[in-house]
Amino acid sequence: MIKLAGIGHVLLRVADEEASKRFYCDVLGFRVAEQDPEHGGVFMTLGDGFHALDIVQHPVPTDATRPERGQLGLVHIAFKVDSYAAMRDAYAHLLAKGVEIQRAVDHVCQRSLYFTDPDGNGLEIPCRVQSNALAARAGSSNVTRGRPAKAARAAMIRSRPNR
């Protein structure tokens, strides 16, 4: 059996390499580790390794199919945060940068924000809730599932971290 140690990186083919680089750096906090002008590609890091995310320019983006809800393949990439407070800060930052929050979901064991990058690739910022709160929350529903951004925003502002 293969014993994988983790995921090395994700490669996204993008319609506009510069716009995607700005989004991942300015909005999500990635840093460019290296650019390969000869072969193409931007290798980006969050500081915990050489690169976690690579982007490469699609040769003919007008001919490319955009990601669609319900298609086979990648649904989203989830990025970690260290705390519920960090997730709330990320939420406020995304709104300030003009990113549309598609939904905010209470999954019982974690809370998640869902949004997309400039090409429509699904992105998530989840925050685990503490295990001692799971039993108390076991009967709760995903109250913000599928609600528009305004309802998601209100739920995010009202919600408190579980203790």
Residue pairs with C-beta under 8 A, 6 or more apart in sequence:
9 43
9 51
9 52
9 53
9 54
10 52
10 53
10 54
10 77
11 41
11 53
11 54
11 55
11 56
12 20
12 53
12 54
12 55
12 56
12 117
12 119
12 121
13 55
13 56
13 57
13 58
13 64
14 20
14 55
14 56
14 57
14 58
14 61
14 118
14 119
15 58
15 61
15 64
15 118
15 119
16 57
16 61
16 118
17 40
17 42
17 55
17 56
17 57
19 118
20 42
20 55
20 117
20 118
20 119
21 32
21 42
21 44
21 55
23 117
23 118
24 30
24 44
24 53
24 55
24 117
25 31
25 32
25 44
26 97
27 93
27 94
27 97
27 99
28 79
28 123
29 46
30 44
30 45
30 46
30 52
30 53
31 44
31 45
31 46
31 47
32 42
32 43
32 44
33 43
33 44
33 45
33 50
33 51
34 42
34 43
34 50
34 51
35 41
35 42
35 43
36 42
36 43
40 56
40 57
41 54
41 55
41 56
42 54
42 55
42 56
43 50
43 51
43 53
43 54
44 51
44 52
44 53
44 54
44 55
45 51
45 52
45 53
46 52
46 79
53 77
58 64
66 119
66 120
67 73
67 74
67 116
67 119
67 120
67 121
67 122
68 120
74 121
74 122
75 122
76 114
76 121
76 122
76 123
76 124
77 121
77 122
77 123
77 124
78 112
78 123
78 124
78 125
78 126
79 123
79 124
79 125
80 126
81 87
81 90
81 125
81 126
81 127
83 127
83 161
84 111
84 127
84 129
84 161
85 161
86 127
87 111
87 113
87 125
87 126
87 127
88 156
90 113
90 125
91 101
91 104
91 113
91 125
91 153
91 156
94 101
94 113
94 115
95 101
95 153
99 115
100 115
100 116
100 149
101 113
101 114
101 115
101 149
101 152
101 153
102 114
102 115
102 116
102 149
102 152
103 113
103 114
103 144
103 145
103 146
103 147
103 149
103 152
104 111
104 112
104 113
104 114
104 144
104 147
104 152
104 153
104 155
104 156
105 111
105 112
105 114
105 142
105 144
105 145
106 137
106 140
106 141
106 142
106 143
106 144
106 155
106 159
107 126
107 142
108 129
108 134
108 137
108 138
108 140
109 128
109 129
109 134
110 126
110 127
110 128
110 129
111 126
111 127
111 129
111 159
112 124
112 125
112 126
112 127
113 124
113 125
113 126
113 152
113 156
114 122
114 123
114 124
115 123
116 122
116 123
117 123
129 137
129 161
129 162
130 162
130 163
132 163
133 162
133 163
136 162
137 162
143 155
144 151
144 152
144 155
147 155
